[in-house]
Amino acid sequence: MQALDMTPDEALAAMVSPEGSQNPYPFYEEIRRHGNLVEVRPGMLVAVGYEECLKVLREPRLRVQDAAAYDRTFPGWRRHSSLRSFANSMLYTNPPGHIPMRRMVGEAFTARRIEALRGTVGRMVDELLERFADLGSGGEPVDFMHEFAFRLPVAVISDMLGVPEKDQVWFREVAADVMIALEGITDDEGLAPANTATDQLSAYFAPIIAERRRNPGDDVIGTLVRIHAEDSDRFNEEELIGNLVLLLTAGFDTTTHLLGHGLLQSLRRPELGDRLRLEPELAAGYVEEALRFEPPVQATTRWAAADVDLMGHKVEAGTKVLVILAAGNRDPRRYARPHVFDPDRVDVRPLSFAGGVHICVGAPLARLEAQIALPRVLTRFPALALAGTPTYRPRWLARGNDRLPVTTG
């Protein structure tokens, strides 16, 4: 990549601009020119190196922005229901409070439960592909994002939560608005759609929780309600709903864009699609490379709760550390030719699901869905081709295509 000759602060501003939301990678490289852990301004560091990102994620004194941190940095945050909801979830909770929430959700997302979904995911994929075939039967372009990539994860998480199929389209629309709250927006107008969507989801889950209390089930909501009944001291009602909102929104959004990113690579390089059709064993490596090359979540943040010596950098308490996962995934010290998509890479360990105590609990489910779906899409439509220019939604943090038009052949 050609150097743009920017200061780290200039590159940081550019990557969150409209231009950066469409292609942030040149701006990450501008920061990397100044180092792998860079002070962009007093009180703020940016990590772009693989080892540096990993160290930040695993350092217990570097903590997520919880309610106490919000009180210091954004005193009016409590008037926004979307921020309150995430603050009541394990996403924005630090140990020791994070631990019981994590265990609670872990009991609902066991490896055995996720593996048992393999057949269900395969059936859902095939059903969606039949519908996709009908939509494209006349040669008209079909938007892969809207008609498949959004629908599959919502169907899967809805099945796990035990909510009706009729609500899935509504879930998809509402969940997308809730995710706005993760973009670092602090103005009332920007957060309004997220607040409305959060209120709607909270109102939706409340009667379902009440029903599960009367008639327990073995779905995720039933499991969480049972755990809450057995030990209500571990988490309160608001935390139960906050984690349900998190599971629905984050689980759906990241998988959706993993599917989009993965398919786009095979459409741009048809030889990769051919290999996925003929070599089913390639799927696992292909998905890991898709996660490395284009992570659905580009970055996360940590705050220093105490002074930390971070790989030779003296980090004072109160310092914000921006961990650019997507930049760490393309660190040339960790991966040769990092800007090339190569499903044959060995020892691919993407940072895309974060790390440390906050590593994403839904990562195995996202991997399972993508490993099943991508080969089946390409096998069902061997002549699948781009039918226009893919577009990206105007967000930097949760990066993904909003349109991916294709023809089925």
Secondary structure, DSSP 4 states (H G I P E B T S, - for coil): -------HHHHHHHHTSHHHHH--HHHHHHHHTT-SEEEEETTEEEE-SHHHHHHHHH-TTEE---HHHHHHH-TTGGG-HHHHHHHTSGGG--TTTHHHHHHHHHHHS-HHHHHHTHHHHHHHHHHHHHHHHHHTTTS--EEHIIIIITHHHHHHHHHHHT--GGGHHHHHHHHHHHGGGGGT--SHHHHHHHHHHHHHHHHHHHHHHHHHHHS--SSHHHHHHHHHHH-TTS--HHHHHHHHHHHHHHHHHHHHHHHHHHHHHHHHSHHHHHHHHH-GGGHHHHHHHHHHHS-SB-EEEEEESS-EEETTEEEPTT-EEEEEHHHHTT-TTTSSSTTS--TT-SS----TT--GGG--TTHHHHHHHHHHHHHHHHHH-TT-EE-S--EE-S-SSB--EEE-EEE--
